[in-house]
Amino acid sequence: MSTPSDNLAGWRLDWPTSRGTRIASALLKSAPADFRVVEDLGMTGFPEGGNPERQEAGGEHLCVFLEKTGDNTEYVARQLALLSGCRHFDVGFCGLKDRHAVTRQWFSLYRPGLEAEDEEFIGQVSERWQVVASNRFVRKLRRGDHRGNRFGITLRDVRGDRAAIDEALSTLANFGAPNYFGPQRFGHDGANLDRALTVDPTRLNRSGRKGGKKGSRGRKGSGSQDSKNVLYFSAARSWLFNEVLASRVADGNWRQAMDGEPGSDADRATGPLWGDGGTAAVAGQGALERDIVSRTPGLEALFSVTRMKPERRPLIALPQALQWQWLQEGVLEIGFWLAPGQYATTVLADVFELRDGASDPA
């Protein structure tokens, strides 16, 4: 089994930008209102912008569109379960949203036969969070169900040449940024990666999968630990993707598909989400990806017995409808839409050296 000694030099958590350097610096999240997120579910009856009128679609799941500040997604989901009296896993959501932000997000609660009590329940929820809209739906909302997220971000203490920043943002709107996973996925100083090197990779086969239910009823707390193991494996997978993308960015070919792109992705540039068997890429691209991953044998070995299917992820994060305006000297407001799994901070970090005001209020 791998040990943390496989990584004595520490983990790389900052990867090359599209132009080789960041041309400006800025303060991000100096206040929650400076980072606004609206989830776009992309389904009939589920308004993106928050139509306050109740939408009647029918189904056993009550969906509520909440505006929250300072509360993370999983905390809100647990509180909704307590209010509703349902099990915590009967509450669904599409993705994790930033805590230090003002976010609008959909949650589903399994409440069959309780339609007559919806109004009273929504009133209880409204005492905690603003209920922007509600709806009945036929199934639980699951991770990745949403179409994307719309961001409204105010950067403060912006330092750099304004003309150069405007030009860089125009380039960003037209060509996108490297689609790195954000550093928050890896934990402080890569702690999630350190832990990934110490866990038993076969645990993912013993819980929540075929023949794996017994594993979740083992020792006390094993379910919680299994969830943490999934988090650590996901961090390892994401870091390996970032390393492959970083190599492509350094070589200047991250926007073009290489010889060896898997069939369904042959017309776009993608990178590997490592799995059992490594990568689905072949030829030159497959050789490149296997070479880069082999440089971190501790992480590579994790995937040999986990039965994780190799997947692909686009190398380009392209913000749609990107607009910006200077509110005053050093204050820049930026708005754009991103597909699920793409990080607003990663997109902005291709242009700006960002200081996080949530952890560094100075």
Secondary structure, DSSP 4 states (H G I P E B T S, - for coil): ---GGGGTT--------TTSS--EEEEE-SSGGGEEEEEE--STT--SS---SPB---SSEEEEEEEEES--HHHHHHHHHHHHT--GGGEEES----SSSEEEEEEEEE-TT-GGGHHHHHHHHHTTSEEEEEEEESS---TT-S-EEEEEEEEEEEES-HHHHHHHHHHHHHH-EE-PPPGGGG-GGGHHHHHHTTS-GGGGGSSSSTT-GGGGGSSTTHHHHHHHHHHHHHHHHHHHHHHHHHHHHHHT-TTSPPTT--GGGTTS-EEEE-BTTB-S--HHHHHHHHHHHHTSHHHHHHTTSS-PPPEEEESEE--EEEEEEEEETTEEEEEEEE-TT--HHHHHTTTEEEEETTT---
